[in-house]
């Protein structure tokens, strides 16, 4: 039996959609950008090199817990036995958080599965089961990935602090002395990235539930109500922070890669 927009309870319209605007532009853009990011991130994750240029550590490899290059491990190397890239130990957590994110689910359901491709546009699938079957039922672990994402954001914040460390002597200018604080373009990029990461993480729907869920009376919990109100305001721009943080994390990794390979030199401010 026909279902969805072709079901017996819907108007008998043969056209796939009556929309006359460029409804296909948004899912197409999402498809191209997401595909490019996935290809880039996959290549960088499996490279296992050129992820550290003192004092900068790529967010794809942070924290570096495997067999890492000298200076990249600030939390030890408990997985030094791991034979593959150290990034593969960590990326499962931010990747799982983004893949189960409510906004990203909407974005890639539309862009990759055309389910549906846009509002008011019929999808090509003959049936719909929602997220009640494997593997989509695993989307319900999103809240647990949020806790892991908070830990990752804390580590990335620590990396920003470390990025203000004095440069090694080989990077110094003049007589080889280094100042007490280092500030370069890489530092600013890492700082902007961690700001976007926090905005994306704290504007998450799961964060709203954590700070204000399961309450019968907000009046009896003024602090949690205040936090819930603040997170709700952030949540209005959740999609924006999702895109900004996606671009920023890739940009920071690319910048550190170019530094590590000697392609460019860090623009040092002081």
C-alpha positions in Angstrom: 0.0 0.0 0.0 1.2 3.5 -0.8 2.4 5.5 2.1 3.5 9.0 2.9 2.6 11.7 0.4 1.3 9.0 -2.0 -1.0 7.5 0.7 -4.7 7.2 0.2 -5.3 10.0 2.8 -3.4 12.6 0.8 -4.3 14.6 -2.2 -3.8 12.9 -5.6 -1.0 15.1 -6.9 1.3 13.5 -9.4 4.1 16.1 -9.1 6.8 15.4 -6.6 6.4 18.9 -5.2 4.6 22.1 -6.0 7.5 24.3 -4.7 9.0 26.6 -7.3 11.9 27.8 -5.4 15.4 26.3 -5.4 14.6 23.9 -2.6 17.4 21.5 -3.8 20.1 24.1 -3.1 20.3 23.5 0.7 20.5 19.7 0.6 23.0 19.8 -2.3 25.2 22.3 -0.4 25.1 20.1 2.7 25.9 17.0 0.7 29.0 18.7 -0.9 30.3 20.2 2.3 29.8 17.2 4.4 31.3 14.9 1.8 34.4 17.1 1.5 34.8 17.2 5.3 34.4 13.5 5.7 37.0 12.8 3.0 39.4 15.4 4.5 38.9 14.2 8.1 39.3 10.5 7.0 42.6 11.2 5.3 44.0 13.2 8.1 42.8 10.7 10.7 44.6 7.8 9.0 47.8 9.7 8.2 49.0 9.5 11.7 51.6 12.3 11.2 52.0 16.0 10.8 49.5 16.7 13.6 51.8 18.6 16.0 53.8 21.8 15.5 54.9 23.1 18.9 53.0 24.4 20.7 50.0 23.5 18.6 48.3 20.1 18.6 45.6 19.3 16.0 42.1 18.9 17.4 41.8 15.6 15.4 44.5 14.1 17.6 43.7 15.7 21.0 44.3 14.2 23.5 47.1 12.3 21.9 47.0 9.0 23.8 48.8 6.7 21.3 52.4 6.5 20.1 52.6 10.2 19.6 55.5 12.4 18.6 57.5 14.2 21.3 55.7 17.0 23.0 52.2 16.0 21.7 51.2 13.9 24.7 50.1 16.0 27.7 48.1 13.1 29.3 50.5 10.3 28.8 50.4 7.5 26.2 48.3 4.7 27.7 47.6 3.4 24.2 51.2 3.4 22.9 50.6 -0.2 21.8 47.8 0.9 19.4 49.2 0.1 15.9 47.0 2.6 13.9 46.8 6.4 14.0 46.3 8.0 17.4 43.4 10.0 16.0 41.3 6.9 15.7 41.3 6.5 19.5 39.7 9.9 20.0 37.6 10.8 17.0 34.9 8.3 17.8 33.6 10.6 20.5 33.3 13.9 18.7 32.2 12.0 15.6 29.6 10.1 17.5 28.3 13.4 19.1 28.0 15.0 15.7 26.5 12.0 13.9 23.7 11.7 16.5 23.1 15.4 16.8 19.5 16.4 16.2 20.6 19.1 13.7 23.0 16.9 11.8 20.5 14.1 11.6 18.1 16.5 9.9 20.9 17.7 7.6 22.2 14.4 6.4 18.8 12.6 6.4 17.8 15.3 3.8 21.1 15.5 1.9 22.2 11.9 1.7 19.0 9.8 2.2 16.5 12.3 0.8 14.2 11.5 3.7 12.7 14.0 2.8 15.0 16.2 0.7 13.1 19.4 1.8 9.8 20.5 3.3 6.9 19.9 0.9 9.0 17.6 -1.3 8.1 13.9 -1.6 10.8 11.4 -0.6 11.6 8.5 -2.9 11.3 5.9 -0.1 8.2 3.6 -0.1 8.1 3.2 3.7 9.1 5.0 6.8 10.1 3.5 10.2 11.7 6.5 11.8 14.4 5.8 14.3 12.8 2.7 15.7 14.9 0.1 14.0 18.6 -0.8 13.8 20.9 1.1 13.1 19.0 4.4 13.5 17.7 3.4 16.9 21.3 3.9 18.1 20.7 7.7 17.6 19.3 7.5 21.1 22.8 7.4 22.6 23.3 11.0 21.7 23.0 12.2 25.3 25.9 9.9 26.3 28.0 11.2 23.5 27.3 14.7 24.8 29.0 13.9 28.1 32.0 12.7 26.1 31.9 15.8 23.9 32.1 18.0 27.1 35.3 16.2 28.1 36.7 16.7 24.6 35.9 20.4 24.7 37.7 20.6 28.1 40.8 19.0 26.6 40.7 21.3 23.6 40.4 24.3 26.0 43.5 23.0 27.8 45.3 22.8 24.4 44.5 26.5 23.9 46.2 27.4 27.2 49.2 25.3 26.2 49.3 27.2 22.8 50.3 30.3 24.8 53.5 28.5 25.9 56.8 30.0 24.8 58.0 28.8 21.5 61.0 26.4 21.4 64.4 27.9 20.8 64.5 26.7 17.2 61.4 28.8 16.4 62.7 31.9 18.2 64.0 35.0 16.4 67.0 37.1 17.1 69.3 35.8 19.8 67.2 32.6 20.3 65.5 33.8 23.5 61.8 33.2 23.8 59.3 35.4 25.6 57.3 34.2 28.5 54.1 34.1 26.5 53.6 33.0 22.9 50.8 34.4 20.7 50.6 33.4 17.1 48.0 33.0 14.4 47.7 29.3 15.4 46.9 30.4 18.9 44.1 32.6 17.7 42.7 29.9 15.4 42.7 27.4 18.2 41.0 29.9 20.5 38.3 30.7 18.0 37.8 26.9 17.4 37.3 26.1 21.0 34.8 28.9 21.4 32.8 27.5 18.5 33.1 24.0 20.0 31.7 25.2 23.3 28.9 27.1 21.7 28.0 24.0 19.7 28.2 21.7 22.7 26.3 23.9 25.1 23.6 24.8 22.6 22.8 21.1 22.2 19.3 19.8 22.9 20.7 17.3 25.3 22.4 20.0 27.3 18.9 21.7 27.7 17.6 18.4 29.1 20.6 18.0 31.4 20.3 21.4 33.0 16.5 21.7 33.0 14.9 18.4 32.4 12.9 16.2 34.8 11.7 19.3 36.8 8.1 19.7 37.7 8.4 23.2 39.0 11.0 25.7 37.7 10.2 28.0 40.5 11.7 25.6 43.0 14.9 25.4 41.0 15.9 28.9 40.1 19.5 28.1 39.2 18.6 25.3 36.9 15.9 27.4 35.4 18.4 30.2 34.7 20.8 27.8 33.1 18.0 26.2 31.0 16.9 29.7 29.8 20.5 30.5 28.8 21.0 27.2 27.0 17.7 27.7 25.3 18.8 31.0 23.9 22.0 29.3 22.6 19.9 26.5 21.1 18.2 28.9 18.8 21.5 29.2 16.9 22.5 25.5 17.3 22.7 25.0 13.5 25.0 28.0 13.1 27.4 26.7 15.7 27.3 23.3 14.2 28.6 24.7 10.9 31.0 27.1 12.4 32.6 24.5 14.6 32.8 22.1 11.7 34.7 24.6 9.6 36.9 25.8 12.4 38.1 22.3 13.5 39.1 21.5 9.9 40.8 24.9 9.5 42.9 24.5 12.7 44.0 21.0 11.6 44.9 22.2 8.2 46.9 25.1 9.6 48.9 22.8 12.0 49.4 20.3 9.1 51.0 23.1 7.0 53.2 24.1 9.9 54.3 20.5 10.7 55.2 19.9 7.0 57.2 23.1 6.8 54.9 24.5 4.1 54.3 27.7 6.0 55.6 29.4 9.2 53.4 30.5 12.0 52.6 34.2 12.0 53.9 35.2 15.4 52.3 38.2 17.1 54.6 38.2 20.1 
